Amino acid sequence: VGYSALVMARRLRELGGGGRVVSCEADAARAMVARRLQAWAGTRESEVQVRIGRASDWLATGKLGAIDVLVLDHKASLYHTDLKACEASLPAGARVVADNVLHPGAPLFLSFVEHKDGNFLSTVHECKEFAHDPPLDDWVVVCTPRSGHVQPEETTSWSPPPDVRRWACEVDELCQQSAKAPVDWKA
């Protein structure tokens, strides 16, 4: 909780400072843990802000401004919803980094960024899942708006195929099961 924001803030310092990291935590208790981690690590609020609530809700307020790097590392079945909510806030050169796209999986996100009229150029990076035993292959997907600001109205016609929707439901079910007991991610 808060680790990604901490790593990004550290990297910003290494690059000479400037910029800020805004982390949105839907759960208030997790947000408090993240804030305490940031304070313990010595980051300043001007470097990292932890906000309580969903990113899409904060985006709707218009208080986040332009987003140069969007990191999606929460419930993968919501990645496409959050990306769609922030499309208008992505300037030219922005990057969207989505973790856990293969395991547990983000089929709706993949369908969204790869549909034929999509606004994004995407690259899949193969990696090993962090701290998973036995080792598990995963994907991190990096997306870039095709040209300047994304035009959200161009993606309003997107609708995932029924098989992709079914896959997304299976992924959510597997994630729920994994919260209670070990699961076979490769099955």
C-alpha positions as CSV (number, residue, x, y, z in Angstrom):
1,V,0.0,0.0,0.0
2,G,1.6,3.2,-1.1
3,Y,4.8,1.5,-2.4
4,S,4.4,2.5,-6.1
5,A,3.8,6.1,-5.1
6,L,6.9,6.0,-2.9
7,V,9.1,4.5,-5.7
8,M,7.8,7.2,-8.2
9,A,8.5,10.0,-5.8
10,R,12.0,8.7,-5.2
11,R,12.6,8.6,-9.0
12,L,11.3,12.1,-9.4
13,R,13.9,13.3,-6.8
14,E,16.6,11.4,-8.7
15,L,15.6,13.3,-11.8
16,G,16.0,16.6,-10.1
17,G,12.7,17.1,-8.4
18,G,9.5,18.7,-9.7
19,G,6.3,17.0,-10.4
20,R,4.1,15.2,-7.9
21,V,2.5,11.9,-7.4
22,V,-1.2,11.6,-6.6
23,S,-2.3,8.2,-5.3
24,C,-6.0,7.4,-5.0
25,E,-7.0,4.8,-2.5
26,A,-10.7,3.7,-2.5
27,D,-10.3,2.3,1.0
28,A,-9.8,4.9,3.8
29,A,-7.8,2.5,6.0
30,R,-5.4,1.7,3.2
31,A,-5.1,5.4,2.5
32,M,-4.1,6.0,6.1
33,V,-1.5,3.2,5.9
34,A,-0.1,4.7,2.7
35,R,0.1,8.2,4.2
36,R,2.0,6.8,7.2
37,L,4.4,4.9,4.9
38,Q,5.0,8.1,3.0
39,A,5.7,10.1,6.2
40,W,8.0,7.3,7.5
41,A,9.9,7.4,4.3
42,G,10.4,11.1,4.4
43,T,8.3,12.2,1.4
44,R,6.7,15.6,1.6
45,E,3.0,16.2,0.7
46,S,4.2,18.4,-2.2
47,E,5.8,15.2,-3.6
48,V,3.0,12.6,-2.8
49,Q,-0.6,13.1,-2.1
50,V,-2.7,10.2,-1.0
51,R,-6.4,10.9,-1.7
52,I,-9.3,8.8,-0.4
53,G,-11.7,7.7,-3.1
54,R,-11.7,6.2,-6.6
55,A,-9.6,7.8,-9.2
56,S,-12.5,8.2,-11.6
57,D,-14.4,10.1,-8.9
58,W,-11.5,12.5,-8.4
59,L,-11.2,12.9,-12.2
60,A,-14.8,13.9,-12.3
61,T,-14.1,16.8,-9.9
62,G,-11.5,18.3,-12.3
63,K,-9.1,18.8,-9.5
64,L,-6.3,16.5,-10.7
65,G,-5.2,18.4,-13.8
66,A,-3.1,16.9,-16.6
67,I,-1.9,13.4,-16.0
68,D,1.6,12.7,-17.5
69,V,1.8,9.1,-16.1
70,L,-1.2,7.1,-15.1
71,V,-0.4,3.8,-13.2
72,L,-3.1,1.3,-13.1
73,D,-2.4,-1.2,-10.3
74,H,-5.7,-1.9,-8.5
75,K,-8.7,-4.0,-9.5
76,A,-7.8,-4.9,-13.1
77,S,-11.5,-5.3,-14.1
78,L,-11.8,-1.5,-13.6
79,Y,-8.7,-0.4,-15.5
80,H,-10.7,0.4,-18.7
81,T,-13.2,2.4,-16.7
82,D,-10.6,4.5,-15.1
83,L,-8.7,5.0,-18.3
84,K,-11.8,6.1,-20.1
85,A,-12.5,8.6,-17.3
86,C,-9.1,10.2,-17.6
87,E,-8.7,10.3,-21.4
88,A,-9.3,14.0,-21.7
89,S,-6.6,14.6,-19.0
90,L,-3.9,12.8,-20.9
91,P,-1.7,15.3,-22.8
92,A,0.6,14.5,-25.7
93,G,3.4,12.3,-24.5
94,A,1.5,10.9,-21.6
95,R,1.9,7.3,-20.6
96,V,-0.5,4.8,-19.1
97,V,1.2,1.9,-17.3
98,A,-1.1,-1.1,-16.4
99,D,0.2,-3.9,-14.2
100,N,-1.1,-7.4,-13.7
101,V,-2.6,-7.5,-17.2
102,L,-2.0,-11.2,-17.7
103,H,-2.3,-12.3,-14.1
104,P,-4.8,-12.0,-12.7
105,G,-5.8,-10.4,-16.0
106,A,-7.4,-7.3,-17.4
107,P,-9.3,-8.5,-20.5
108,L,-11.6,-5.5,-20.7
109,F,-8.6,-3.1,-20.5
110,L,-6.9,-5.0,-23.4
111,S,-10.0,-4.9,-25.5
112,F,-10.5,-1.2,-24.8
113,V,-7.0,-0.1,-25.8
114,E,-6.7,-2.4,-28.8
115,H,-10.1,-1.9,-30.4
116,K,-9.8,-0.8,-34.1
117,D,-10.8,2.8,-33.5
118,G,-8.8,3.1,-30.3
119,N,-6.9,6.2,-29.2
120,F,-3.9,4.3,-27.9
121,L,-0.7,2.7,-29.1
122,S,0.1,-0.1,-26.7
123,T,3.2,-2.2,-25.9
124,V,3.1,-5.4,-23.9
125,H,6.1,-6.0,-21.7
126,E,6.5,-9.6,-20.3
127,C,7.8,-9.9,-16.8
128,K,7.6,-12.1,-13.7
129,E,4.9,-11.3,-11.2
130,F,6.4,-9.6,-8.2
131,A,6.9,-11.8,-5.1
132,H,4.9,-14.7,-6.4
133,D,6.0,-18.3,-5.6
134,P,6.1,-20.2,-7.8
135,P,7.2,-17.6,-10.4
136,L,4.3,-16.5,-12.6
137,D,4.5,-14.8,-16.0
138,D,2.7,-11.4,-16.2
139,W,2.4,-8.4,-18.5
140,V,2.8,-4.7,-17.9
141,V,1.1,-2.8,-20.7
142,V,2.3,0.7,-21.6
143,C,-0.1,2.9,-23.6
144,T,0.4,6.2,-25.3
145,P,-2.3,8.5,-26.7
146,R,-2.1,8.3,-30.5
147,S,-1.9,12.1,-31.0
148,G,-2.1,14.7,-28.3
149,H,-5.2,14.7,-26.2
150,V,-7.4,11.7,-26.6
151,Q,-10.9,12.3,-27.9
152,P,-13.2,10.4,-25.5
153,E,-16.1,10.6,-27.9
154,E,-14.1,8.4,-30.2
155,T,-14.3,5.5,-27.8
156,T,-17.9,5.8,-26.8
157,S,-18.9,3.2,-29.4
158,W,-16.6,0.6,-27.8
159,S,-18.3,-2.5,-26.5
160,P,-16.3,-5.6,-25.5
161,P,-17.2,-8.9,-27.1
162,P,-19.2,-11.3,-25.0
163,D,-16.2,-13.7,-24.6
164,V,-14.1,-10.9,-23.2
165,R,-16.9,-10.0,-20.7
166,R,-17.1,-13.6,-19.7
167,W,-13.3,-13.8,-19.2
168,A,-13.4,-10.7,-17.1
169,C,-16.1,-12.2,-14.8
170,E,-13.9,-15.4,-14.4
171,V,-10.9,-13.2,-13.5
172,D,-12.9,-11.4,-10.8
173,E,-14.2,-14.7,-9.4
174,L,-10.7,-16.1,-9.3
175,C,-9.5,-12.9,-7.5
176,Q,-12.3,-13.3,-4.9
177,Q,-11.3,-16.9,-4.4
178,S,-7.6,-16.0,-3.9
179,A,-8.5,-13.7,-1.0
180,K,-9.8,-16.7,0.9
181,A,-7.4,-19.5,-0.2
182,P,-4.5,-20.2,-2.6
183,V,-5.6,-20.6,-6.2
184,D,-4.0,-22.1,-9.3
185,W,-3.3,-19.0,-11.5
186,K,-2.1,-21.1,-14.4
187,A,-5.3,-23.3,-14.7
